[in-house]
């Protein structure tokens, strides 16, 4: 299927006529093409957004909220259709797309449809000075949203929904690896009555289409989710132009397991936090640290549970682990298995490609467990973003805290313990934007989301997102007594 750009409410071919092949990861075959959009296509999208902005920014909150709610409802109604498109385009199990990705995309729109009606600003009475200060929050104008391939519609809507809820108009680029559900979102927006030009979706490579968005002189803010190297490039380009930046980048997240945890709950959740979405979630707990007294027990049980996961066609009901997103990414992940062997890591399970009957050319890899002895090894320091986890024992809280923090990333962490004092002390000291205790990936959309260190700049989610997509303006009014 060939898809088109969504600009000013219409579906348009790229001005250059150039296209990129779109692959089905589970089959390893081309199944369509997407626009390889140029700077001129981005400019066309920008002009549409610019023209739509005066009207949209002055639309009532009630009307904006109503349109976002309609989009949320239509996503919900098209759940099965969108989930099938996501599984085919990304390689993830259909069951995961049906249960998580598409419902969350609907929830993103519904959440911000509600949140914008509750978003308020501050007022301060200056006693003794007979003055009042209050804050206005205006939309920024035309903003750029660039999303990744691992949770395509889920994270695309996570950016777009608050941007348009706040009154901005958007030029958005989904990943060129997984463009399909973003394309289908354009159809949904038209059906929901979103005015032309409020959302514009331009497909293409990051180096061309993405670059044109981030360097456009009149796109005033950039929200990006993706790799830290790309994030650094965006910052170097956009920061001197004084654009607002929200960068949600990589992670190398510790999963810290103490002996006093709820063992069965921990084990089941650790399997999920290690290999959900083929390990292609920035929040996966890829470094597992286990208290020495239960290390051998955990190792045995974890290997057993992981060996029971089925790697297979995303559309099979009993598939737990689908295909990796692309051939290039599969090769990158496998390269780390080779590095592990060079660094003295011990492969306890997996590490081999899988040939699925009927999908022999697909990008499948066994979930892989590697025992390491040094937190400084590449497997513990670099983001792999695949179905690979490392395990290490630890003796003391101080030791594991030092290892947990001894990376350049600081996105999330998971802590398993029933010791309240330990929980209070360690959650303060772990260098991460999100810490889950006795759970993983339990999200409340009202809470801030983002990381420390090389894991990014800024926060998304809840009112934090609405603050990012608005500019505050302080107004001070001084009153004088009436002349007698």
VOSE-574025 format. One line per 2 residues: number of its first residue (from 1); for each residue x, y, z negated of N, C-alpha, C. Coordinates in steps of 0.1 Angstrom, whole numbers. Layout:
<fidrens>
NUM	X/Y/Z/X/Y/Z/X/Y/Z ~ ... .
</fidrens>
This chain:
<fidrens>
1	8/-12/0/0/0/0/9/12/0 ~ 6/22/9/14/34/9/6/45/2 .
3	13/52/-7/6/62/-15/11/76/-11 ~ 4/86/-16/7/100/-12/8/109/-24 .
5	13/121/-22/14/131/-32/-1/136/-35 ~ -3/140/-47/-15/146/-51/-13/161/-54 .
7	-17/169/-44/-14/184/-45/-27/191/-42 ~ -30/200/-51/-42/209/-50/-55/200/-47 .
9	-55/189/-54/-67/181/-54/-68/172/-41 ~ -58/172/-33/-58/164/-20/-46/155/-20 .
11	-47/144/-12/-36/134/-11/-29/137/2 ~ -16/141/1/-8/146/12/4/137/14 .
13	7/135/27/20/129/30/32/138/27 ~ 44/133/25/55/142/23/58/150/36 .
15	62/163/34/64/171/45/75/166/55 ~ 84/159/49/95/154/57/91/141/65 .
17	81/134/60/77/122/66/86/110/61 ~ 94/112/51/103/102/45/96/95/34 .
19	99/82/33/93/73/23/103/64/16 ~ 100/59/4/108/50/-3/100/37/-5 .
21	107/25/-4/101/13/-6/97/11/-20 ~ 85/5/-23/80/2/-36/80/-13/-38 .
23	86/-18/-48/88/-33/-50/78/-38/-61 ~ 74/-50/-58/67/-58/-68/77/-66/-76 .
25	80/-63/-89/91/-70/-96/89/-84/-98 ~ 77/-88/-100/74/-103/-102/76/-111/-90 .
27	76/-105/-78/78/-113/-66/91/-109/-59 ~ 97/-98/-63/109/-93/-57/107/-89/-42 .
29	95/-85/-39/93/-81/-25/87/-67/-24 ~ 88/-60/-13/83/-47/-10/68/-49/-8 .
31	60/-41/-15/45/-42/-13/39/-28/-9 ~ 47/-18/-7/42/-5/-3/53/5/-2 .
33	49/17/1/59/28/2/54/40/-6 ~ 63/49/-11/59/61/-17/67/73/-11 .
35	61/85/-12/68/96/-6/82/99/-12 ~ 91/102/-4/104/107/-8/104/122/-7 .
37	97/128/-17/94/142/-16/106/151/-17 ~ 105/163/-10/116/172/-9/113/184/-18 .
39	122/193/-18/121/206/-25/108/214/-20 ~ 106/212/-7/94/219/-1/81/213/-6 .
41	80/200/-8/68/194/-14/66/199/-28 ~ 77/200/-36/76/206/-50/71/220/-49 .
43	76/228/-40/72/242/-39/57/242/-35 ~ 52/234/-27/38/233/-23/30/230/-36 .
45	35/221/-44/28/217/-57/28/229/-66 ~ 39/236/-67/41/247/-76/31/258/-72 .
47	30/261/-59/20/271/-55/6/268/-58 ~ 2/255/-57/-11/251/-60/-13/253/-75 .
49	-3/249/-83/-5/251/-98/-5/266/-102 ~ 3/274/-95/3/288/-98/-10/295/-95 .
51	-16/291/-83/-29/296/-79/-40/292/-89 ~ -39/280/-94/-50/275/-103/-49/280/-117 .
53	-37/285/-121/-34/289/-135/-43/300/-140 ~ -45/311/-133/-54/321/-139/-67/317/-143 .
55	-74/309/-135/-87/304/-138/-87/293/-149 ~ -77/284/-148/-77/273/-158/-73/278/-172 .
57	-64/287/-173/-59/292/-186/-70/300/-193 ~ -80/304/-185/-91/312/-191/-104/304/-192 .
59	-103/291/-189/-114/282/-190/-117/279/-205 ~ -129/278/-209/-132/277/-223/-127/263/-229 .
61	-124/263/-241/-119/251/-247/-129/239/-246 ~ -142/243/-247/-152/233/-245/-152/226/-232 .
63	-150/234/-221/-150/229/-208/-137/220/-205 ~ -126/225/-210/-113/217/-209/-115/204/-216 .
65	-120/205/-228/-122/193/-236/-132/183/-229 ~ -142/188/-223/-152/180/-216/-145/172/-204 .
67	-137/179/-196/-131/173/-185/-121/163/-189 ~ -113/166/-200/-103/156/-204/-111/143/-210 .
69	-122/145/-216/-130/134/-221/-135/125/-209 ~ -139/132/-198/-144/125/-187/-132/116/-181 .
71	-120/122/-180/-109/115/-175/-106/102/-184 ~ -107/104/-197/-105/93/-207/-115/82/-204 .
73	-128/86/-202/-138/76/-200/-137/69/-187 ~ -133/76/-177/-131/69/-164/-119/59/-164 .
75	-108/63/-172/-97/53/-173/-102/41/-180 ~ -110/43/-190/-116/32/-198/-125/23/-189 .
77	-133/29/-181/-142/22/-172/-134/14/-161 ~ -122/19/-157/-114/13/-147/-103/4/-153 .
79	-104/0/-165/-94/-7/-173/-88/-18/-165 ~ -96/-28/-160/-91/-40/-154/-84/-36/-141 .
81	-89/-27/-133/-83/-23/-121/-69/-17/-123 ~ -69/-7/-133/-56/-1/-136/-46/-10/-142 .
83	-50/-19/-151/-41/-29/-157/-35/-38/-146 ~ -43/-42/-137/-37/-51/-126/-27/-43/-118 .
85	-30/-30/-115/-21/-22/-107/-8/-20/-115 ~ -9/-18/-128/3/-16/-137/12/-29/-137 .
87	5/-40/-139/13/-53/-140/20/-56/-127 ~ 13/-53/-116/19/-56/-103/31/-46/-100 .
89	29/-34/-104/39/-23/-101/51/-24/-111 ~ 49/-28/-123/59/-28/-134/65/-41/-137 .
91	58/-52/-135/62/-66/-139/58/-70/-153 ~ 52/-61/-160/48/-65/-174/36/-74/-174 .
93	34/-82/-184/23/-91/-185/9/-84/-184 ~ 0/-89/-176/-13/-83/-174/-20/-81/-188 .
95	-18/-91/-197/-24/-90/-210/-19/-78/-218 ~ -6/-74/-216/-1/-63/-223/-6/-50/-217 .
97	-7/-49/-204/-12/-37/-198/-27/-35/-201 ~ -34/-46/-202/-49/-46/-206/-51/-42/-220 .
99	-43/-47/-229/-45/-45/-243/-38/-32/-248 ~ -27/-27/-242/-20/-16/-247/-19/-4/-238 .
101	-13/-6/-226/-10/5/-217/-22/13/-213 ~ -32/7/-207/-43/14/-201/-52/20/-212 .
103	-55/12/-223/-63/18/-234/-56/30/-240 ~ -42/30/-241/-35/41/-247/-36/53/-238 .
105	-35/51/-225/-37/62/-215/-50/69/-217 ~ -61/61/-219/-74/67/-221/-74/75/-235 .
107	-68/69/-245/-67/75/-258/-59/88/-258 ~ -49/89/-250/-41/101/-249/-50/113/-244 .
109	-58/111/-234/-67/121/-229/-78/124/-239 ~ -83/114/-245/-94/117/-255/-89/124/-267 .
111	-77/120/-272/-71/126/-284/-69/141/-281 ~ -63/145/-270/-61/159/-268/-73/167/-264 .
113	-83/159/-258/-96/166/-256/-102/170/-270 ~ -100/162/-280/-105/166/-293/-95/176/-300 .
115	-82/174/-299/-72/182/-306/-73/196/-302 ~ -75/199/-289/-75/213/-285/-86/221/-291 .
117	-97/215/-295/-108/222/-301/-105/225/-316 ~ -95/218/-321/-91/220/-336/-78/227/-337 .
119	-71/230/-326/-58/237/-327/-60/251/-331 ~ -53/255/-341/-55/269/-347/-42/276/-349 .
121	-42/289/-351/-30/296/-353/-31/303/-367 ~ -21/310/-371/-20/316/-384/-24/330/-385 .
123	-28/334/-396/-30/349/-399/-25/352/-413 ~ -19/364/-415/-14/368/-427/-18/382/-431 .
125	-24/384/-442/-27/397/-446/-15/403/-454 ~ -10/415/-450/1/421/-457/-5/430/-468 .
127	-6/425/-480/-12/432/-491/-3/444/-494 ~ -10/455/-497/-3/468/-500/2/476/-488 .
129	2/469/-477/6/476/-464/-6/479/-455 ~ -17/474/-459/-30/476/-452/-28/471/-437 .
131	-22/459/-436/-19/454/-422/-23/439/-422 ~ -25/435/-410/-28/421/-407/-20/416/-396 .
133	-13/404/-398/-6/398/-388/-13/385/-384 ~ -14/383/-371/-20/370/-366/-12/365/-354 .
135	-13/352/-351/-6/346/-340/-15/342/-329 ~ -12/346/-317/-19/341/-306/-11/330/-300 .
137	-17/320/-294/-10/309/-287/-15/308/-273 ~ -7/312/-264/-11/312/-250/-4/301/-242 .
139	-10/295/-232/-3/285/-224/9/291/-217 ~ 18/283/-214/31/288/-208/29/292/-194 .
141	22/285/-186/20/287/-171/21/275/-164 ~ 30/273/-155/33/261/-147/44/253/-154 .
143	41/241/-158/51/233/-165/54/220/-157 ~ 66/214/-160/70/202/-153/70/190/-163 .
145	64/179/-158/64/167/-166/70/155/-158 ~ 80/149/-164/87/138/-157/87/126/-166 .
147	81/115/-161/79/103/-170/87/91/-165 ~ 89/81/-174/97/69/-170/89/57/-165 .
149	96/46/-162/90/35/-156/85/24/-166 ~ 89/25/-178/87/14/-187/72/13/-192 .
151	66/24/-194/52/25/-198/45/36/-189 ~ 43/32/-176/41/42/-166/29/52/-169 .
153	17/46/-169/5/55/-171/4/60/-186 ~ 8/51/-195/8/54/-209/16/67/-212 .
155	29/68/-207/37/80/-210/35/91/-201 ~ 30/89/-189/26/99/-179/15/108/-185 .
157	5/101/-191/-7/108/-197/-3/115/-210 ~ 7/109/-217/11/114/-230/17/129/-228 .
159	22/132/-216/27/145/-213/16/154/-207 ~ 9/148/-197/0/156/-189/-12/161/-198 .
161	-17/152/-206/-30/155/-213/-28/168/-222 ~ -17/169/-231/-16/181/-239/-12/193/-231 .
163	-5/191/-219/-2/203/-211/-14/209/-205 ~ -23/201/-200/-35/208/-194/-45/211/-204 .
165	-46/204/-215/-55/207/-226/-51/221/-231 ~ -39/225/-232/-34/238/-237/-36/249/-227 .
167	-41/246/-215/-43/256/-205/-33/258/-194 ~ -22/249/-194/-12/250/-184/-17/243/-171 .
169	-9/245/-160/-10/237/-148/3/230/-147 ~ 2/218/-140/13/209/-141/18/204/-127 .
171	31/204/-126/38/197/-115/44/184/-122 ~ 40/173/-118/44/160/-125/51/151/-115 .
173	61/144/-120/67/133/-113/68/120/-121 ~ 61/110/-116/63/97/-123/76/91/-118 .
175	80/80/-124/92/73/-119/89/67/-105 ~ 99/68/-97/98/63/-83/97/48/-83 .
177	101/41/-95/101/27/-96/86/22/-99 ~ 78/30/-105/65/26/-109/55/37/-106 .
179	52/40/-94/43/52/-91/28/49/-90 ~ 24/37/-90/11/33/-86/0/39/-94 .
181	1/37/-108/-10/42/-116/-11/57/-117 ~ 0/64/-115/0/79/-114/-7/83/-102 .
183	-5/76/-91/-13/79/-78/-28/77/-81 ~ -32/66/-88/-46/64/-90/-52/74/-100 .
185	-43/79/-109/-48/90/-118/-53/102/-110 ~ -47/105/-99/-52/116/-91/-66/114/-86 .
187	-70/102/-82/-83/99/-78/-93/101/-90 ~ -88/97/-102/-97/98/-114/-99/113/-117 .
189	-89/121/-116/-90/135/-119/-100/142/-110 ~ -100/138/-98/-110/144/-88/-124/139/-92 .
191	-125/127/-96/-138/122/-100/-143/128/-112 ~ -134/132/-121/-138/138/-134/-141/153/-132 .
193	-138/159/-121/-140/173/-118/-129/182/-123 ~ -117/177/-125/-106/186/-128/-103/195/-116 .
195	-103/208/-119/-101/218/-108/-89/216/-100 ~ -89/219/-87/-78/217/-78/-66/225/-83 .
197	-54/219/-83/-42/226/-86/-38/225/-101 ~ -47/221/-109/-44/220/-124/-33/209/-126 .
199	-35/198/-119/-25/187/-120/-21/184/-106 ~ -7/184/-104/-2/180/-91/9/169/-93 .
201	8/159/-85/17/147/-87/26/145/-75 ~ 39/147/-77/48/146/-66/57/134/-68 .
203	57/125/-58/65/113/-59/79/115/-53 ~ 89/108/-58/102/108/-51/113/105/-61 .
205	125/106/-57/137/103/-65/140/114/-75 ~ 146/109/-86/150/119/-96/160/129/-91 .
207	169/125/-83/180/133/-78/175/144/-68 ~ 164/142/-62/158/152/-53/146/158/-58 .
209	135/150/-59/122/155/-64/123/160/-78 ~ 129/152/-87/130/156/-101/139/168/-102 .
211	150/169/-95/159/180/-95/152/193/-91 ~ 144/192/-80/137/204/-76/127/209/-86 .
213	121/200/-94/112/205/-105/120/212/-116 ~ 131/205/-120/138/211/-132/145/224/-129 .
215	149/226/-116/156/238/-113/147/249/-107 ~ 134/246/-106/125/256/-100/125/268/-109 .
217	127/280/-104/128/292/-113/116/296/-120 ~ 104/291/-115/91/295/-121/84/284/-128 .
219	90/272/-129/84/262/-137/91/264/-151 ~ 83/268/-161/88/274/-173/91/264/-184 .
221	87/252/-183/90/242/-194/91/228/-187 ~ 100/220/-193/102/206/-188/100/197/-200 .
223	91/187/-198/89/176/-207/94/163/-200 ~ 104/157/-205/110/145/-199/112/134/-208 .
225	109/122/-204/112/110/-211/120/101/-202 ~ 132/96/-207/140/88/-199/154/86/-206 .
227	164/83/-198/177/80/-203/184/93/-208 ~ 194/91/-218/201/102/-224/210/109/-214 .
229	216/102/-204/225/108/-194/217/117/-185 ~ 205/113/-181/196/122/-173/191/134/-182 .
231	188/131/-194/184/142/-203/195/153/-205 ~ 207/148/-206/218/158/-207/220/166/-194 .
233	218/160/-182/218/167/-170/207/177/-169 ~ 195/173/-173/183/183/-173/186/195/-182 .
235	192/192/-194/195/203/-203/206/212/-197 ~ 216/207/-191/226/216/-184/220/224/-173 .
237	210/219/-167/203/227/-156/193/237/-161 ~ 185/232/-170/173/240/-175/177/250/-186 .
239	186/246/-195/188/255/-206/193/269/-202 ~ 203/270/-192/207/284/-188/196/292/-181 .
241	185/285/-177/174/292/-171/163/295/-182 ~ 167/292/-195/158/296/-206/144/289/-205 .
243	144/277/-200/132/269/-200/130/263/-214 ~ 117/261/-218/115/252/-229/117/238/-225 .
245	123/230/-235/127/216/-232/122/207/-243 ~ 116/196/-238/112/185/-247/118/172/-240 .
247	128/166/-247/136/155/-241/134/143/-251 ~ 127/133/-246/126/121/-254/135/111/-247 .
249	146/107/-253/156/99/-247/158/85/-252 ~ 170/80/-252/172/66/-255/172/63/-270 .
251	173/50/-273/174/45/-286/182/33/-287 ~ 188/31/-299/195/18/-302/191/15/-317 .
253	179/10/-318/172/11/-331/175/-1/-340 ~ 178/2/-352/181/-9/-362/168/-15/-367 .
255	168/-28/-369/157/-35/-376/164/-42/-388 ~ 161/-36/-400/168/-40/-412/159/-49/-421 .
257	164/-61/-423/155/-71/-430/162/-75/-443 ~ 154/-72/-454/159/-76/-468/152/-89/-472 .
259	158/-96/-481/153/-109/-485/140/-108/-492 ~ 136/-96/-498/124/-95/-505/112/-91/-496 .
261	113/-93/-483/103/-89/-474/92/-100/-474 ~ 80/-96/-468/70/-106/-464/76/-114/-452 .
263	81/-126/-455/90/-132/-445/82/-136/-432 ~ 70/-142/-433/63/-146/-421/58/-134/-413 .
265	54/-124/-420/50/-112/-412/62/-105/-405 ~ 73/-105/-412/85/-99/-406/89/-107/-394 .
267	89/-120/-395/94/-129/-384/85/-127/-371 ~ 72/-127/-373/63/-126/-362/65/-112/-355 .
269	66/-102/-364/67/-88/-359/81/-86/-352 ~ 91/-92/-357/105/-90/-352/105/-97/-338 .
271	99/-108/-336/98/-113/-322/92/-103/-313 ~ 81/-97/-317/74/-87/-309/83/-74/-307 .
273	89/-69/-317/97/-57/-316/110/-59/-309 ~ 114/-71/-307/126/-74/-299/123/-76/-284 .
275	111/-82/-281/109/-86/-267/96/-81/-260 ~ 89/-73/-267/77/-67/-261/80/-59/-248 .
277	72/-61/-238/75/-54/-225/89/-57/-220 ~ 94/-70/-222/107/-74/-218/118/-66/-224 .
279	115/-61/-236/125/-53/-243/127/-39/-237 ~ 118/-35/-228/119/-22/-221/110/-12/-228 .
281	112/-10/-241/106/0/-248/116/7/-256 ~ 117/21/-256/127/28/-262/127/26/-278 .
283	116/20/-283/114/18/-297/117/4/-301 ~ 121/-5/-292/124/-19/-296/136/-19/-306 .
285	135/-28/-315/145/-30/-325/156/-39/-320 ~ 166/-34/-313/176/-42/-306/187/-46/-314 .
287	189/-40/-326/200/-44/-335/193/-49/-348 ~ 194/-62/-350/188/-68/-361/198/-71/-372 .
289	196/-65/-384/205/-67/-395/197/-74/-406 ~ 203/-86/-411/196/-95/-420/204/-97/-432 .
291	197/-95/-444/204/-97/-457/210/-111/-457 ~ 223/-112/-462/231/-124/-461/224/-136/-467 .
293	216/-134/-478/210/-146/-485/199/-153/-476 ~ 193/-146/-467/183/-153/-458/188/-153/-444 .
295	200/-150/-441/205/-149/-427/204/-162/-419 ~ 209/-173/-425/208/-186/-418/194/-191/-416 .
297	185/-189/-426/171/-192/-424/165/-184/-413 ~ 167/-171/-413/162/-162/-403/167/-167/-389 .
299	180/-169/-388/185/-172/-375/179/-185/-369 ~ 177/-195/-377/171/-207/-373/156/-205/-369 .
301	149/-198/-377/134/-195/-374/132/-186/-362 ~ 141/-176/-361/140/-166/-350/142/-173/-337 .
303	153/-181/-336/156/-188/-324/144/-197/-320 ~ 138/-204/-330/127/-213/-327/115/-205/-321 .
305	112/-194/-328/100/-186/-323/103/-180/-309 ~ 115/-175/-307/118/-169/-294/118/-180/-283 .
307	122/-192/-286/122/-203/-276/108/-207/-272 ~ 98/-203/-280/84/-206/-276/78/-196/-267 .
309	85/-185/-265/79/-174/-256/80/-179/-242 ~ 69/-177/-234/69/-181/-220/73/-170/-211 .
311	83/-172/-203/87/-162/-193/80/-167/-180 ~ 72/-157/-174/64/-162/-163/58/-150/-155 .
313	50/-154/-146/42/-145/-137/34/-136/-146 ~ 34/-123/-144/26/-114/-153/11/-116/-153 .
315	6/-123/-142/-8/-125/-141/-12/-138/-148 ~ -3/-146/-153/-7/-159/-160/-11/-155/-174 .
317	-22/-160/-179/-27/-157/-192/-17/-160/-203 ~ -9/-170/-202/-1/-174/-213/13/-168/-212 .
319	16/-159/-203/29/-153/-202/31/-143/-213 ~ 43/-145/-219/47/-135/-230/57/-125/-225 .
321	66/-130/-216/77/-121/-211/76/-121/-196 ~ 73/-110/-190/72/-108/-175/85/-106/-169 .
323	84/-99/-157/96/-96/-149/102/-82/-154 ~ 115/-81/-153/122/-68/-155/118/-59/-143 .
325	119/-46/-145/113/-37/-136/119/-36/-122 ~ 132/-40/-120/138/-39/-107/150/-48/-107 .
327	155/-51/-95/167/-59/-93/179/-53/-99 ~ 180/-39/-97/192/-32/-102/192/-32/-118 .
329	180/-31/-124/179/-32/-138/183/-46/-143 ~ 178/-56/-137/181/-70/-141/196/-72/-141 .
331	203/-67/-130/217/-69/-129/224/-61/-140 ~ 219/-49/-144/225/-41/-155/224/-49/-168 .
333	212/-54/-171/210/-62/-183/219/-74/-184 ~ 220/-81/-173/228/-93/-173/243/-90/-175 .
335	247/-78/-170/261/-74/-172/265/-73/-187 ~ 255/-70/-195/258/-69/-210/259/-83/-216 .
337	253/-93/-210/255/-107/-215/269/-111/-212 ~ 275/-107/-200/289/-109/-197/298/-102/-206 .
339	294/-89/-210/302/-82/-219/303/-88/-233 ~ 291/-94/-237/290/-100/-250/300/-112/-251 .
341	301/-120/-240/311/-131/-240/325/-126/-241 ~ 328/-115/-234/341/-109/-234/345/-104/-248 .
343	335/-98/-255/338/-92/-268/336/-102/-280 ~ 334/-115/-277/334/-125/-287/320/-127/-293 .
345	310/-121/-287/296/-124/-291/292/-138/-288 ~ 283/-144/-297/279/-158/-295/264/-158/-291 .
347	262/-163/-279/248/-164/-274/241/-175/-281 ~ 231/-172/-289/224/-182/-297/212/-188/-289 .
349	207/-179/-280/196/-184/-272/195/-175/-259 ~ 191/-181/-248/188/-174/-236/200/-170/-228 .
351	199/-158/-221/211/-153/-214/211/-157/-199 ~ 200/-165/-195/200/-169/-181/188/-164/-174 .
353	190/-162/-160/179/-159/-152/169/-170/-151 ~ 156/-167/-149/146/-177/-149/139/-177/-135 .
355	138/-188/-129/131/-190/-116/117/-194/-119 ~ 107/-186/-115/93/-188/-117/87/-194/-105 .
357	80/-205/-106/74/-212/-94/64/-203/-88 ~ 66/-201/-75/57/-192/-67/62/-177/-67 .
359	72/-174/-76/78/-161/-76/93/-162/-77 ~ 99/-170/-69/113/-173/-70/122/-161/-68 .
361	118/-151/-62/126/-139/-60/124/-128/-70 ~ 115/-131/-80/112/-122/-91/124/-119/-100 .
363	123/-109/-108/134/-104/-117/132/-109/-131 ~ 133/-122/-133/130/-128/-146/143/-131/-154 .
365	143/-129/-167/154/-132/-176/149/-138/-189 ~ 156/-148/-194/152/-153/-207/154/-143/-218 .
367	145/-143/-228/148/-135/-240/161/-140/-246 ~ 170/-131/-250/183/-134/-254/187/-129/-268 .
369	193/-138/-276/197/-135/-289/212/-137/-290 ~ 219/-127/-294/234/-127/-294/239/-124/-308 .
371	247/-132/-314/252/-130/-327/265/-122/-326 ~ 267/-111/-333/279/-103/-332/284/-101/-346 .
373	297/-97/-346/304/-95/-359/308/-81/-361 ~ 307/-72/-351/312/-59/-353/301/-49/-347 .
375	296/-40/-356/287/-30/-351/292/-21/-341 ~ 305/-20/-339/311/-11/-329/312/-17/-315 .
377	308/-30/-314/308/-36/-300/298/-29/-291 ~ 300/-30/-278/292/-23/-268/277/-27/-270 .
379	275/-40/-273/261/-44/-274/253/-37/-285 ~ 260/-32/-295/254/-25/-306/255/-10/-305 .
381	262/-5/-295/264/9/-294/257/15/-281 ~ 255/7/-271/249/12/-259/235/6/-257 .
383	226/15/-251/213/11/-249/212/1/-237 ~ 207/-11/-239/206/-21/-228/192/-20/-222 .
385	182/-18/-230/168/-17/-225/163/-29/-217 ~ 165/-40/-224/161/-53/-218/159/-63/-229 .
387	156/-76/-225/153/-86/-235/165/-92/-242 ~ 173/-83/-248/185/-87/-255/185/-81/-269 .
389	187/-89/-279/189/-84/-293/202/-90/-298 ~ 208/-82/-307/219/-88/-315/215/-90/-329 .
391	221/-99/-336/219/-101/-350/232/-102/-358 ~ 232/-96/-370/243/-95/-379/238/-97/-393 .
393	246/-103/-402/243/-103/-416/248/-90/-423 ~ 243/-87/-435/248/-76/-443/247/-80/-458 .
395	255/-74/-466/255/-77/-481/248/-67/-489 ~ 250/-54/-486/245/-43/-495/237/-33/-487 .
397	229/-25/-495/222/-14/-489/231/-4/-482 ~ 242/-1/-489/252/9/-484/258/4/-471 .
399	261/-9/-470/267/-14/-458/258/-13/-446 ~ 245/-17/-448/236/-18/-437/232/-3/-433 .
401	231/5/-443/228/19/-440/239/26/-431 ~ 251/23/-434/262/28/-427/262/23/-412 .
403	259/10/-411/258/4/-397/246/9/-389 ~ 235/11/-396/223/16/-390/225/29/-384 .
405	232/38/-391/234/52/-387/246/53/-377 ~ 255/43/-376/267/44/-369/265/42/-354 .
407	256/50/-348/254/50/-333/251/64/-330 ~ 252/67/-316/249/81/-312/234/84/-311 .
409	226/73/-312/212/75/-311/205/76/-325 ~ 193/81/-325/185/82/-337/170/83/-335 .
411	165/73/-327/151/74/-324/142/68/-334 ~ 143/55/-337/134/48/-346/142/38/-354 .
413	136/33/-365/142/22/-373/131/15/-379 ~ 133/2/-382/123/-6/-390/130/-11/-402 .
415	123/-11/-413/128/-15/-426/118/-25/-432 ~ 123/-37/-435/115/-47/-441/119/-50/-456 .
417	111/-45/-465/114/-47/-480/101/-44/-487 ~ 100/-50/-499/89/-47/-508/94/-40/-520 .
419	106/-35/-520/112/-27/-531/109/-12/-528 ~ 100/-6/-536/96/8/-534/108/17/-535 .
421	116/15/-545/127/24/-547/137/24/-535 ~ 140/12/-530/148/11/-519/142/18/-507 .
423	129/16/-505/121/22/-494/123/37/-494 ~ 121/43/-506/121/58/-507/135/63/-505 .
425	145/56/-509/159/61/-508/164/59/-493 ~ 161/47/-487/166/44/-474/159/52/-463 .
427	146/54/-464/139/62/-454/144/76/-453 ~ 148/81/-465/154/95/-465/168/95/-457 .
429	175/84/-459/189/84/-454/191/79/-440 ~ 181/71/-435/182/66/-421/181/77/-411 .
431	190/78/-402/190/89/-392/182/85/-380 ~ 169/88/-381/159/84/-371/147/93/-372 .
433	141/96/-360/129/104/-361/117/97/-365 ~ 117/83/-365/106/75/-369/111/63/-377 .
435	106/61/-389/109/49/-396/97/41/-400 ~ 96/29/-395/85/20/-399/89/11/-410 .
437	81/10/-420/84/1/-432/73/-10/-432 ~ 78/-22/-430/70/-34/-430/60/-35/-419 .
439	63/-28/-408/55/-28/-396/64/-23/-384 ~ 58/-23/-372/65/-18/-360/55/-13/-350 .
441	58/-1/-344/50/5/-334/35/7/-338 ~ 33/10/-351/20/14/-356/20/29/-355 .
443	12/34/-344/13/48/-341/0/55/-345 ~ 1/66/-350/-11/75/-353/-8/87/-344 .
445	-17/90/-334/-14/100/-324/-13/114/-330 ~ -16/116/-342/-15/129/-349/-1/132/-353 .
447	8/122/-354/21/124/-360/31/128/-349 ~ 42/135/-353/52/139/-344/60/127/-339 .
449	64/127/-327/72/116/-321/85/122/-314 ~ 96/116/-317/109/120/-311/120/116/-320 .
451	132/119/-315/144/114/-322/155/124/-325 ~ 165/119/-332/176/128/-336/188/124/-327 .
453	199/132/-328/212/129/-321/209/128/-306 ~ 215/118/-300/214/117/-285/200/111/-281 .
455	191/109/-291/178/104/-287/168/116/-283 ~ 173/128/-283/164/138/-278/164/151/-285 .
457	155/160/-280/153/173/-285/138/176/-285 ~ 133/180/-297/119/183/-298/111/171/-302 .
459	98/174/-303/88/164/-307/76/164/-299 ~ 70/152/-296/57/151/-289/47/146/-299 .
461	35/146/-294/24/140/-303/17/151/-311 ~ 4/149/-313/-4/157/-321/-3/172/-318 .
463	-4/180/-328/-2/195/-326/12/199/-322 ~ 22/190/-324/35/193/-320/35/195/-305 .
465	28/186/-297/28/187/-283/20/200/-279 ~ 10/204/-285/2/216/-282/11/228/-285 .
467	19/227/-295/28/239/-298/39/240/-287 ~ 44/228/-283/54/229/-272/48/235/-260 .
469	36/232/-256/30/237/-244/23/250/-245 ~ 26/257/-256/21/271/-257/32/280/-262 .
471	30/293/-260/40/303/-265/33/311/-276 ~ 39/312/-288/33/320/-298/36/335/-297 .
473	26/343/-300/28/357/-299/22/363/-312 ~ 31/370/-319/26/377/-332/20/390/-329 .
475	9/393/-334/2/406/-333/0/412/-347 ~ 5/424/-349/4/431/-362/-5/444/-360 .
477	-15/444/-368/-24/456/-368/-24/463/-381 ~ -21/476/-381/-21/483/-393/-34/492/-393 .
479	-41/492/-404/-53/501/-406/-49/513/-414 ~ -56/524/-411/-54/537/-418/-67/541/-425 .
481	-67/547/-436/-79/551/-442/-86/561/-434 ~ -100/561/-434/-108/571/-427/-105/584/-433 .
483	-104/595/-424/-102/608/-430/-115/613/-437 ~ -112/619/-449/-124/623/-457/-130/636/-451 .
</fidrens>
